[in-house]
Amino acid sequence: MSSEIDSSTLLSRASQLIDLARKAGADAADAVVVRSRSQSVSVRLGKVEGTESSESDDFSLRVFIGKRVASVSANPGFDLQALAERAVAMAKVSPEDPFACLADEASLAKSYPDLQLFDPTEVSSEMLREAALAAETAALAVKGVTNSSGAGASGGMGGLVLATSHGFAGSYMGSRFGHSVSVIAGEGTGMERDYDFDSRLYYAELEDPAEIGRRAGERVVKRINPRQVPTGKNVTVIFDPRVARGFVGHIAGAINGAAVARKTSFLRDRMGQQVLKSGLSITDDPLIVRGPASRPFDGEGVAGERLVMIEDGVLKHWFLSTSTGRELGLPTNGRGVRGGTAVSPSSTNLALEPGDISPEELIRSVGNGFYVTELIGHGVNMITGEYSRGATGFWIENGELTFPVSEVTIASNLKDMFMRLTPANDIDRKFGVAAPTFAIEGMTLAGR
């Protein structure tokens, strides 16, 4: 991958595209190239099932004529002038958008730090194959594991090249490597499935694939012969970190400026009010060195900074791009992301900051309750906050994890869940959304 880090040619083409758009009649324009390189190997039961490799440099040009905007996309090899002229012609007949514009020049990144996002390690298909096989072999060696759903290993890079008509020109690249495995325990209708994985920016920091496989095997064996538990109200539910990260994603969705502008967030009227239990904070930081979702500038060239989105339980910020910010009467905070030809706000390195007690102490403090390891379905209404999802995990009895549980549903409202959340101290920041184990009191559990 090291030979592919130079983006000067792409940046030059993006700048040419902007010049041609201006000559064709655009008042302003920006051009972006989303760059991607990846390769992966998948195996099952000791045999290679697939080897894939992909490369893409996807160009997008966005032009502005007054309050009218249009965007076009193309692959490498396109005619620059024809693309620019087509974009301008489209903009002339587009409806006016009062909020669409380039970022204010004053907010653009003038310089940016080296966040060490790129590892030039060359990973061969053979290395990926061996890693996938090692993960699967270790998982199958765990007593009680009966079959494999497959294992995989991957390596790749991605990044952004951006040029604007008001003087911004920049690029960054990041690498990503991963190992994963999924296995089965039990027989017939009693089969259970579980998995484990690891993903890192630097290849040398990946966990041993055999360790990933062993954990996957041990997890699935513990799930054999699950039971249902009686329906109950006011049940304390503890979220394993794997599902806790998804829950924090719901918080991110509720404080996304685009959802607030569309009035599709149940927190849209809560700025400056308490939305989490006192003492809890949600942070978002795009500038963490080697952070999994770090970036030196956003999809509009704006320099971001660490924000405490929710501080001591009080909502302080929305995630904002320039256009979303204008719609809400606020300046961008550097959270714009390019998605195809559009720019929308999103989080970077998002974290529910940890508490003071260990997961074991948290479980002991519950006495009797439900420890969730997997959630099923999409029963979350972001307009009202209503939350209802299928769940599997383990019953907590006298402060200890006991028998496996499946075929139950947990339900509440996110507004209440946020105010009853107690985090442990075991946060793992190797993911773009990070969360510790946490407990939520007062949930309804529907079982037998």
Secondary structure, DSSP 8 states (H G I E B T S, - for coil): -GGG---HHHHHHHHHHHHHHHHTT-SEEEEEEEEEEEEEEEEETTEEEEEEEEEEEEEEEEEEETTEEEEEEE-TT--HHHHHHHHHHHHHTS-B-TT-----GGGB-SS-------------HHHHHHHHHHHHHHHHTSTTEEEEEEEEEEEEEEEEEEEETTS-EEEEEEEEEEEEEEEEES-GGG-EEEEEEEEESSGGGS--HHHHHHHHHHHHHHTSS-B----EEEEEEEE-HHHHHHHHHHHHHHTBHHHHHTT--TTTT-TTSB-S-TT--EEE-TT-TT-TT--SS-TTSB----EEEEETTEE---B--HHHHHHHT----S-EEEETTEEEE--SSEEE---SB-HHHHHHHHSSEEEEEEEES--B-TTT-EEEEEEEEEEEETTEEEEEEEEEEEEEEHHHHHHTEEEBS---TTSSEE---EEEEEEEEE--
